[in-house]
Each structure stands twice: as structure tokens, then as C-alpha cells.
Amino acid sequence: MGLFDKDNEPKSREELEAQLAKAKAFAALTPEEMAKKMEEAQKAAQEAFDKLTPEEQARAKAEAERLMRESEQERKALLEEAQKLSGIKTPRFCPYCGTENTGGNFCPNCGAPYKTN
């Protein structure tokens, strides 16, 4: 999804309207329907993964791990920057798992201690 195609050209109005309709339909799903869609997507991804050679699977796993590490680093950096900008001494969000601080010195989700300024 986005405003541009794979060649970085603006999408047509019809393409954007189709995308919007798809997004609206997705947003209207019930939690049960959403869970079913996720399950179907996971099954399809696993089937595609199973068709890969062992070498391709190893490369795919390594790439997924790299992307997850990068995503985690970016998330932590964004949380830290947001906490700096807000001027809060105790972090508003846990820098380890991202759970909102509900008032305390430890994360209610992962138990990590909050560092105070």
C-alpha cells in the first residue's frame, strides 16, 4: 500500500480508490474475522516457506532476523527520542518492550526497571 508503485511512480486514482476500499473492508473486520485472516496468512506463508530449499530457508530466516533486529532498534530509538522530547523523568513507555508506563519504577509487562533521568 502507498501512494507510489514499485517504480516510484504515482498510482492512478483508480488504484488508490481500490486500495482505500480494501483498507476500509479490512478495518471493518471483527476480531474473529481478523484472527481468521491472520491464521490464513500465516498458513500461506508457512506453505511458501516449506517449498524453499534448505539454503533459501536459511537465507530467509537470517533476513527475517536482521529485519526484526533493525525494527527493534528503530522502535527503541523512537521511544527514547519521544521520552526525551516529552521531558518525562520516568519513561512513558518501556524501552525494552514498548508497554506504556502506568506509574511505577518497573514495567508491568516485562518487569524491566525504568531508568530515571
Phi, psi and omega in degrees: 000151179153179182273347185237154177273185184296339178266013179065028176261145178299139178284156178287163179302319181296319179295318180293320178294322177295319177298316180297317179298320179296317180295319179296319179296319180295318181293336182276356181293145174284163177304324179293317178295321178297315179299319179296316178299317179297318179298317178297318179294319178296320179296315179297319179295319180295320179297318178295319180297319181296337179280347180286155174288162178304323179293318179294322177297317180298317178295319180296318178297316180297319179294318179297317179296319178298314180296322178293320178297314180298317180298317179296318179296318179295319179298315180296318179297319178296318178297315180298317180296318179297321180292323177296314183295328182282342180073015180282132180287312174270133185300144179283330179233146178294128179288350182264316183239350177086001180292140180293138177284120181265009178110091180171181180258359180226148180291131179289343181268305185253350177082004181293142177287141175277134175273131178258151181283000000 
